[in-house]
Amino acid sequence: MMAPDDRDGVAPCGCKGIRRCLLCEDLKEKEETNNSKTAHHFIYNPETKLAVCKDAGTTSFSFPGIFLWDNFISEEEEKVLINSMDQDAWNPSQSGRRKQDFGPKVNFKKRKVRVGGFSGLPNLSKDLVQRMQQEPCLSDFQPVEQCNLDYSPQRGSAIDPHFDDSWLGGATRHHQHAIGDYAHHVA
């Protein structure tokens, strides 16, 4: 839990560790040290399948293993999916997000899984998974969980930099994004 803020002795949010949202961002920035490191930023070009340096247009390298499927979900499907998601409760999450979890309960630190009452993905996902499996590079894809995340600029929602654990679902990561642009950063 965040350290209590100076104003009222109560933590302003539920962010922990390196997590942050608009409520605690200023407090956490004061706590950080100013380590300046040189960073080079690359943008993945799906046509050339290269990571191209933003700073120097001539520098690029192969970045295998990425598959982008533009407009996988139509605008009409997006509306239906979001309406369906909004019929279920959204739970508060870290870094200003709200979430809906469908899958076994996972303790990533202890690498333990509790299946409990998990009976599969929601019905709204089944057609999407079948469509994905029609793509040759995704034909073997079997999702083990689904997490619907709601990001709000008013809450400063974000996913903090992290390494995904592969012990549960393997090396494949699948992301579907609706309502707006999306940038996925890989380190």
VODRENKE-301897 format. One record per atom (N, C-alpha, C, O, CB): x, y, z. Coordinates in steps of 0.05 Angstrom, whole numbers, padded with zeros to 5 digits, always signed. Last residue first. Glycine has a CB too. Example, Ala and Ser with C-alpha at 12.3 -4.5 7.8 and 13.67 -1.06 7.14 Angstrom:
<recs>
+00257-00045+00142 +00273-00021+00143 +00258+00001+00157 +00268+00023+00161 +00282-00012+00114 +00264-00114+00156 +00246-00090+00156 +00264-00066+00156 +00285-00066+00169 +00226-00089+00181 
</recs>
This chain:
<recs>
+00211-00094-00478 +00239-00088-00470 +00256-00113-00473 +00280-00112-00467 +00240-00078-00441 +00158-00066-00512 +00172-00090-00507 +00201-00083-00500 +00214-00067-00514 +00172-00110-00531 +00094-00037-00510 +00123-00032-00507 +00137-00058-00498 +00128-00072-00480 +00129-00010-00486 +00042-00022-00550 +00053-00044-00533 +00083-00040-00533 +00096-00041-00554 +00045-00072-00544 -00010+00023-00555 +00019+00019-00559 +00028-00002-00539 +00023-00001-00516 +00034+00046-00555 -00071+00038-00586 -00057+00022-00567 -00027+00021-00574 -00021+00018-00598 -00069-00007-00565 -00131+00077-00593 -00105+00068-00602 -00091+00053-00579 -00098+00056-00555 -00088+00091-00611 -00200+00057-00582 -00177+00074-00582 -00151+00061-00591 -00150+00037-00595 -00173+00085-00555 -00235+00009-00569 -00239+00036-00561 -00212+00052-00559 -00203+00059-00538 -00253+00037-00534 -00196-00050-00555 -00219-00037-00566 -00219-00008-00556 -00206-00001-00537 -00246-00051-00559 -00150-00101-00566 -00155-00075-00556 -00178-00062-00570 -00179-00062-00595 -00130-00057-00557 -00122-00161-00545 -00142-00148-00562 -00149-00122-00550 -00152-00120-00525 -00168-00166-00566 -00065-00200-00544 -00078-00176-00534 -00098-00167-00554 -00092-00165-00578 -00057-00153-00528 -00030-00256-00523 -00050-00246-00541 -00064-00222-00529 -00073-00223-00506 -00071-00268-00548 +00031-00288-00521 +00014-00268-00508 -00005-00258-00530 +00003-00252-00552 +00031-00244-00496 +00067-00348-00511 +00049-00332-00528 +00033-00313-00511 +00022-00320-00490 +00030-00351-00543 +00096-00379-00477 +00109-00354-00487 +00090-00337-00502 +00096-00313-00507 +00133-00361-00504 +00054-00404-00423 +00073-00406-00445 +00083-00379-00454 +00077-00359-00442 +00061-00422-00468 +00022-00395-00379 +00009-00396-00406 +00028-00399-00429 +00020-00398-00452 -00006-00371-00410 +00057-00404-00334 +00029-00411-00334 +00018-00415-00362 +00007-00436-00369 +00013-00390-00320 +00110-00388-00344 +00105-00414-00332 +00076-00423-00333 +00071-00447-00333 +00115-00415-00304 +00119-00337-00361 +00112-00357-00382 +00106-00384-00370 +00097-00402-00385 +00134-00359-00402 +00101-00273-00339 +00109-00300-00331 +00101-00319-00353 +00078-00318-00363 +00098-00308-00304 +00124-00212-00367 +00103-00232-00364 +00115-00259-00357 +00136-00267-00367 +00087-00235-00391 +00152-00159-00333 +00158-00183-00349 +00135-00202-00345 +00128-00209-00322 +00186-00196-00341 +00133-00090-00339 +00136-00115-00325 +00144-00137-00344 +00143-00133-00368 +00110-00122-00310 +00111-00023-00331 +00130-00042-00344 +00133-00066-00326 +00136-00065-00302 +00157-00028-00348 +00040-00019-00317 +00068-00012-00311 +00086-00032-00325 +00079-00055-00330 +00073-00011-00281 -00013+00003-00352 +00000-00021-00344 +00029-00014-00340 +00042-00004-00359 -00003-00045-00366 -00060+00053-00328 -00036+00044-00344 -00029+00016-00335 -00038+00006-00315 -00012+00063-00339 -00101+00110-00315 -00097+00081-00318 -00074+00074-00336 -00068+00088-00356 -00122+00069-00330 -00117+00158-00294 -00089+00154-00301 -00082+00125-00304 -00060+00117-00298 -00072+00166-00278 -00170+00167-00289 -00157+00153-00267 -00127+00150-00271 -00113+00139-00254 -00170+00126-00263 -00181+00192-00337 -00188+00206-00312 -00175+00193-00288 -00169+00207-00268 -00218+00208-00308 -00170+00153-00375 -00151+00175-00372 -00156+00191-00346 -00137+00201-00334 -00154+00194-00396 -00178+00086-00359 -00191+00111-00359 -00170+00133-00356 -00154+00133-00337 -00212+00113-00337 -00187+00019-00380 -00168+00041-00375 -00183+00068-00378 -00199+00071-00396 -00144+00040-00395 -00203-00044-00361 -00215-00018-00368 -00195+00004-00360 -00188+00007-00337 -00243-00014-00354 -00193-00110-00383 -00183-00087-00369 -00196-00061-00379 -00199-00058-00404 -00152-00085-00371 -00207-00177-00376 -00216-00152-00388 -00207-00129-00371 -00212-00128-00347 -00248-00152-00391 -00172-00233-00384 -00173-00211-00365 -00182-00186-00381 -00168-00176-00398 -00146-00205-00351 -00174-00302-00386 -00181-00277-00400 -00184-00256-00378 -00196-00260-00358 -00208-00280-00416 -00134-00362-00394 -00148-00342-00378 -00156-00319-00396 -00147-00317-00419 -00130-00331-00355 -00113-00395-00430 -00117-00406-00403 -00131-00386-00384 -00139-00393-00362 -00090-00414-00391 -00125-00408-00499 -00123-00390-00476 -00128-00403-00450 -00146-00421-00447 -00144-00367-00480 -00088-00439-00544 -00109-00447-00525 -00107-00427-00501 -00089-00430-00484 -00105-00477-00516 -00065-00442-00609 -00069-00424-00586 -00093-00434-00569 -00115-00437-00580 -00074-00395-00595 -00054-00468-00656 -00051-00483-00631 -00057-00467-00606 -00056-00478-00584 -00022-00493-00629 -00062-00427-00694 -00078-00451-00695 -00077-00468-00670 -00096-00481-00662 -00071-00468-00719 -00034-00382-00704 -00049-00383-00678 -00066-00409-00676 -00082-00411-00658 -00067-00359-00676 -00013-00384-00754 +00006-00381-00731 -00008-00382-00704 +00006-00383-00684 +00021-00354-00734 -00061-00391-00786 -00041-00412-00782 -00023-00409-00758 -00017-00428-00744 -00024-00415-00807 -00124-00373-00762 -00098-00362-00771 -00076-00383-00766 -00074-00392-00743 -00092-00335-00757 -00163-00398-00735 -00163-00401-00764 -00137-00390-00776 -00130-00398-00799 -00187-00387-00777 -00160-00382-00683 -00148-00407-00689 -00149-00414-00719 -00136-00433-00728 -00162-00429-00674 -00191-00335-00684 -00161-00333-00681 -00148-00359-00690 -00128-00359-00704 -00153-00327-00652 -00242-00357-00685 -00232-00342-00708 -00202-00339-00707 -00188-00342-00728 -00245-00313-00708 -00243-00381-00635 -00245-00398-00659 -00235-00383-00683 -00222-00395-00700 -00274-00407-00663 -00240-00335-00603 -00219-00355-00602 -00220-00373-00626 -00199-00379-00638 -00222-00372-00576 -00289-00311-00618 -00264-00297-00623 -00241-00317-00623 -00223-00315-00640 -00259-00275-00603 -00327-00347-00598 -00325-00342-00627 -00299-00329-00635 -00287-00335-00656 -00348-00325-00637 -00315-00343-00542 -00312-00368-00557 -00310-00364-00587 -00292-00376-00599 -00335-00387-00551 -00328-00297-00514 -00300-00301-00524 -00297-00324-00543 -00278-00325-00559 -00282-00304-00501 -00379-00298-00495 -00373-00278-00515 -00345-00282-00527 -00340-00271-00549 -00375-00251-00503 -00377-00337-00454 -00388-00344-00480 -00380-00324-00502 -00375-00332-00525 -00418-00346-00479 -00315-00334-00417 -00343-00326-00421 -00352-00333-00450 -00335-00334-00468 -00346-00296-00416 -00277-00395-00407 -00280-00367-00415 -00309-00360-00418 -00326-00378-00422 -00264-00362-00440 -00285-00441-00350 -00279-00433-00378 -00284-00404-00383 -00292-00389-00365 -00296-00449-00397 -00296-00447-00298 -00309-00466-00316 -00304-00458-00345 -00319-00467-00363 -00338-00468-00310 -00269-00442-00234 -00265-00434-00262 -00277-00455-00281 -00270-00479-00279 -00235-00430-00269 -00271-00450-00179 -00296-00450-00194 -00293-00443-00224 -00313-00437-00237 -00315-00432-00182 -00207-00476-00173 -00231-00469-00159 -00256-00471-00177 -00261-00492-00188 -00229-00441-00149 -00152-00474-00188 -00173-00474-00209 -00200-00466-00197 -00215-00451-00209 -00175-00501-00222 -00098-00441-00170 -00121-00453-00157 -00145-00451-00177 -00155-00429-00182 -00128-00439-00130 -00029-00446-00175 -00054-00442-00189 -00076-00456-00174 -00073-00479-00167 -00052-00452-00219 +00034-00415-00160 +00012-00434-00153 -00013-00426-00167 -00019-00402-00171 +00008-00435-00122 +00081-00385-00155 +00076-00403-00178 +00056-00424-00171 +00061-00448-00175 +00102-00415-00187 +00089-00346-00118 +00092-00374-00109 +00089-00394-00131 +00092-00418-00127 +00072-00379-00086 +00080-00302-00151 +00104-00303-00135 +00110-00332-00126 +00133-00341-00127 +00102-00285-00111 +00029-00311-00174 +00053-00312-00191 +00079-00314-00175 +00098-00326-00184 +00054-00287-00209 -00024-00345-00162 -00005-00331-00146 +00022-00333-00161 +00036-00353-00160 -00003-00344-00116 -00087-00344-00193 -00059-00349-00196 -00043-00332-00176 -00048-00308-00173 -00049-00342-00225 -00147-00376-00206 -00133-00357-00188 -00104-00364-00188 -00096-00387-00183 -00146-00357-00159 -00166-00387-00275 -00158-00396-00248 -00146-00374-00232 -00135-00355-00243 -00139-00420-00250 -00212-00340-00305 -00190-00359-00305 -00185-00369-00277 -00197-00360-00258 -00165-00347-00317 -00226-00278-00316 -00238-00304-00322 -00215-00323-00324 -00200-00322-00344 -00256-00303-00348 -00236-00215-00286 -00218-00238-00290 -00235-00263-00295 -00255-00268-00282 -00201-00243-00265 -00239-00149-00301 -00256-00172-00299 -00238-00196-00305 -00226-00198-00326 -00281-00171-00318 -00219-00085-00274 -00215-00110-00288 -00238-00129-00283 -00253-00127-00264 -00189-00122-00280 -00192-00018-00280 -00213-00036-00270 -00211-00062-00286 -00201-00061-00308 -00242-00023-00272 -00133+00020-00261 -00149+00003-00278 -00173-00008-00263 -00175-00008-00239 -00132-00019-00290 -00097+00049-00230 -00121+00063-00240 -00138+00046-00259 -00157+00057-00271 -00112+00086-00255 -00059+00013-00211 -00052+00032-00231 -00076+00044-00245 -00075+00050-00269 -00034+00019-00252 -00099-00046-00196 -00077-00027-00191 -00074-00008-00215 -00085-00013-00237 -00051-00042-00187 -00171-00047-00195 -00145-00059-00198 -00124-00038-00193 -00130-00015-00187 -00142-00072-00226 -00240-00060-00179 -00217-00042-00179 -00191-00058-00181 -00188-00080-00169 -00217-00024-00154 -00281-00097-00225 -00268-00095-00199 -00244-00076-00200 -00231-00075-00220 -00258-00123-00190 -00345-00094-00253 -00316-00087-00257 -00304-00085-00229 -00316-00071-00212 -00313-00061-00274 -00396-00142-00266 -00383-00123-00248 -00354-00119-00255 -00340-00138-00263 -00385-00133-00218 -00428-00145-00331 -00415-00158-00308 -00401-00136-00291 -00396-00114-00300 -00394-00179-00317 -00444-00113-00371 -00465-00127-00356 -00454-00140-00331 -00469-00146-00312 -00479-00148-00374 -00399-00097-00398 -00410-00079-00378 -00434-00090-00363 -00443-00078-00344 -00419-00053-00392 -00392-00139-00434 -00374-00136-00411 -00386-00119-00389 -00383-00124-00365 -00347-00125-00420 -00433-00125-00470 -00434-00151-00455 -00416-00150-00431 -00424-00159-00409 -00426-00174-00474 -00413-00077-00490 -00440-00078-00477 -00442-00103-00460 -00452-00102-00437 -00462-00077-00498 -00367-00096-00513 -00365-00077-00491 -00391-00077-00475 -00391-00076-00451 -00358-00049-00501 -00388-00130-00554 -00370-00140-00533 -00369-00122-00508 -00372-00131-00486 -00341-00144-00544 -00418-00094-00585 -00431-00117-00572 -00414-00127-00549 -00424-00133-00528 -00436-00139-00593 -00376-00059-00602 -00399-00049-00587 -00413-00071-00572 -00420-00068-00548 -00419-00034-00605 -00345-00096-00631 -00334-00081-00608 -00356-00071-00590 -00355-00074-00566 -00316-00058-00617 -00378-00110-00673 -00371-00130-00653 -00360-00117-00628 -00366-00125-00605 -00349-00149-00664 -00377-00060-00700 -00402-00071-00690 -00397-00092-00668 -00410-00092-00647 -00419-00083-00712 -00324-00056-00715 -00335-00036-00696 -00361-00045-00684 -00366-00040-00661 -00340-00009-00711 -00292-00121-00712 -00306-00099-00726 -00317-00079-00705 -00319-00086-00682 -00328-00110-00744 -00230-00145-00694 -00257-00141-00685 -00269-00117-00699 -00257-00096-00700 -00258-00137-00653 -00185-00139-00724 -00194-00166-00718 -00223-00165-00709 -00239-00183-00715 -00176-00179-00697 -00157-00093-00742 -00186-00095-00745 -00197-00124-00742 -00215-00131-00756 -00195-00084-00771 -00096-00126-00754 -00111-00101-00753 -00141-00107-00757 -00148-00124-00774 -00101-00082-00775 -00058-00165-00724 -00082-00170-00739 -00100-00145-00736 -00116-00144-00718 -00098-00196-00729 +00010-00182-00720 -00010-00161-00717 -00034-00167-00735 -00030-00173-00758 +00002-00133-00722 +00058-00219-00689 +00036-00221-00708 +00015-00200-00702 +00004-00200-00680 +00024-00250-00708 +00125-00232-00676 +00103-00212-00673 +00083-00217-00695 +00091-00220-00719 +00114-00183-00673 +00169-00263-00686 +00150-00272-00666 +00127-00253-00661 +00110-00259-00644 +00164-00276-00641 +00227-00221-00696 +00209-00243-00702 +00190-00249-00679 +00194-00241-00656 +00225-00268-00709 +00253-00169-00717 +00239-00174-00691 +00218-00196-00696 +00194-00190-00698 +00225-00147-00681 +00313-00144-00744 +00291-00163-00746 +00279-00167-00718 +00293-00169-00698 +00301-00189-00758 +00326-00073-00739 +00333-00101-00736 +00308-00118-00737 +00286-00109-00733 +00348-00106-00709 +00355-00009-00757 +00332-00027-00753 +00343-00056-00750 +00366-00062-00756 +00313-00026-00777 +00373+00055-00773 +00378+00033-00755 +00353+00016-00752 +00332+00027-00744 +00388+00043-00727 +00356+00098-00802 +00370+00077-00816 +00375+00052-00799 +00381+00031-00809 +00396+00087-00827 +00331+00137-00770 +00315+00122-00789 +00329+00099-00802 +00316+00081-00813 +00304+00139-00809 +00340+00148-00706 +00357+00146-00730 +00344+00127-00750 +00345+00103-00746 +00386+00137-00724 +00297+00149-00670 +00317+00171-00671 +00334+00171-00696 +00340+00193-00706 +00335+00168-00647 +00268+00103-00675 +00254+00128-00679 +00274+00151-00683 +00268+00170-00697 +00236+00134-00655 +00288+00045-00709 +00295+00065-00689 +00281+00091-00695 +00282+00101-00718 +00326+00069-00687 +00246-00009-00721 +00260+00014-00733 +00264+00035-00711 +00245+00042-00697 +00243+00025-00757 +00242-00076-00727 +00241-00055-00707 +00258-00033-00717 +00282-00036-00720 +00250-00066-00678 +00207-00106-00782 +00231-00096-00770 +00224-00077-00747 +00204-00064-00748 +00249-00082-00791 +00169-00122-00818 +00174-00140-00795 +00201-00133-00782 +00216-00150-00773 +00175-00169-00804 +00150-00090-00858 +00177-00100-00861 +00185-00121-00840 +00205-00134-00842 +00197-00077-00861 +00097-00084-00838 +00102-00090-00867 +00130-00102-00871 +00133-00121-00886 +00098-00065-00884 +00100-00070-00784 +00088-00096-00792 +00093-00104-00821 +00093-00127-00828 +00059-00096-00786 +00150-00045-00749 +00137-00040-00775 +00126-00067-00784 +00142-00084-00792 +00157-00028-00796 +00157-00021-00684 +00155-00045-00701 +00139-00038-00726 +00117-00026-00725 +00140-00068-00685 +00203+00027-00664 +00175+00022-00671 +00175-00002-00690 +00190-00004-00709 +00162+00047-00685 +00246+00041-00609 +00242+00029-00635 +00212+00025-00639 +00197+00020-00620 +00257+00002-00638 +00290+00083-00574 +00262+00074-00578 +00259+00064-00607 +00267+00078-00626 +00242+00096-00571 +00341+00080-00528 +00334+00082-00556 +00307+00069-00560 +00302+00047-00551 +00356+00068-00574 +00365+00116-00473 +00346+00096-00483 +00342+00102-00513 +00340+00125-00521 +00319+00097-00468 +00412+00126-00423 +00405+00131-00451 +00387+00109-00460 +00393+00085-00457 +00431+00132-00468 +00390+00146-00359 +00401+00125-00376 +00394+00132-00405 +00372+00143-00410 +00391+00097-00368 +00394+00176-00297 +00390+00181-00326 +00405+00160-00342 +00429+00156-00339 +00400+00209-00333 +00360+00171-00240 +00381+00157-00255 +00376+00162-00284 +00356+00153-00295 +00381+00126-00248 +00338+00202-00192 +00340+00210-00220 +00364+00197-00233 +00384+00209-00238 +00343+00241-00222 +00296+00161-00151 +00322+00174-00156 +00323+00181-00185 +00310+00168-00202 +00346+00157-00148 +00231+00173-00124 +00249+00160-00143 +00275+00176-00145 +00276+00200-00142 +00236+00158-00171 +00197+00202-00092 +00212+00181-00080 +00234+00169-00098 +00253+00157-00089 +00194+00159-00071 +00171+00236-00127 +00189+00248-00107 +00207+00228-00094 +00229+00234-00086 +00172+00262-00085 +00140+00200-00154 +00162+00213-00168 +00181+00226-00149 +00205+00227-00154 +00151+00234-00188 +00102+00187-00115 +00122+00167-00123 +00145+00180-00138 +00168+00171-00134 +00109+00145-00140 +00072+00234-00112 +00085+00224-00088 +00107+00204-00096 +00129+00206-00085 +00065+00210-00070 +00051+00238-00164 +00070+00259-00154 +00085+00249-00130 +00109+00255-00127 +00054+00284-00147 +00018+00191-00167 +00041+00195-00185 +00061+00216-00174 +00085+00211-00174 +00032+00204-00212 -00028+00180-00141 -00003+00177-00126 +00022+00184-00142 +00044+00182-00132 -00001+00149-00116 -00071+00192-00176 -00073+00200-00148 -00046+00199-00133 -00042+00215-00115 -00092+00182-00134 -00058+00170-00225 -00057+00199-00222 -00058+00208-00193 -00048+00229-00186 -00080+00212-00238 -00018+00113-00206 -00041+00125-00220 -00039+00155-00215 -00020+00165-00203 -00068+00113-00209 +00028+00058-00203 +00021+00085-00199 -00004+00093-00215 -00010+00080-00235 +00043+00104-00206 +00074+00008-00178 +00049+00015-00191 +00042+00044-00185 +00050+00055-00164 +00026-00003-00182 +00117-00011-00150 +00122+00008-00172 +00097+00018-00185 +00099+00036-00203 +00141-00004-00192 +00080-00021-00092 +00106-00024-00105 +00111-00003-00126 +00109+00021-00119 +00107-00051-00118 +00010-00007-00107 +00032-00019-00090 +00057-00020-00106 +00057-00020-00131 +00024-00048-00081 -00050+00031-00103 -00026+00023-00117 -00004+00013-00098 -00001+00024-00076 -00015+00047-00134 -00098+00050-00083 -00090+00023-00077 -00065+00013-00091 -00060-00011-00091 -00113+00005-00084 -00093+00117-00055 -00102+00098-00075 -00094+00070-00066 -00084+00066-00044 -00091+00104-00103 -00074+00151-00015 -00092+00162-00034 -00104+00142-00054 -00123+00148-00068 -00079+00184-00050 -00073+00134+00054 -00062+00128+00027 -00082+00137+00006 -00106+00131+00009 -00055+00098+00024 -00078+00186+00101 -00091+00163+00088 -00079+00159+00061 -00074+00178+00046 -00122+00166+00086 -00061+00233+00122 -00052+00209+00135 -00064+00183+00123 -00059+00162+00134 -00059+00210+00163 -00074+00279+00094 -00093+00269+00113 -00085+00243+00127 -00102+00231+00141 -00119+00265+00099 -00026+00300+00069 -00050+00316+00073 -00068+00305+00095 -00077+00320+00112 -00065+00319+00048 +00016+00266+00057 +00020+00287+00078 -00006+00300+00086 -00008+00311+00108 +00039+00308+00068 -00006+00197+00051 +00004+00223+00041 +00003+00244+00063 -00009+00240+00084 -00014+00232+00016 +00022+00135+00071 +00002+00156+00075 +00013+00182+00063 +00036+00189+00066 -00005+00159+00104 +00049+00095+00019 +00053+00108+00045 +00031+00130+00047 +00023+00141+00027 +00082+00120+00047 +00009+00045-00013 +00024+00070-00013 +00027+00080+00015 +00011+00076+00033 +00009+00091-00031 +00017-00023+00000 +00000+00000+00000 +00018+00025+00000 +00039+00025+00012 -00019+00000+00024 
</recs>
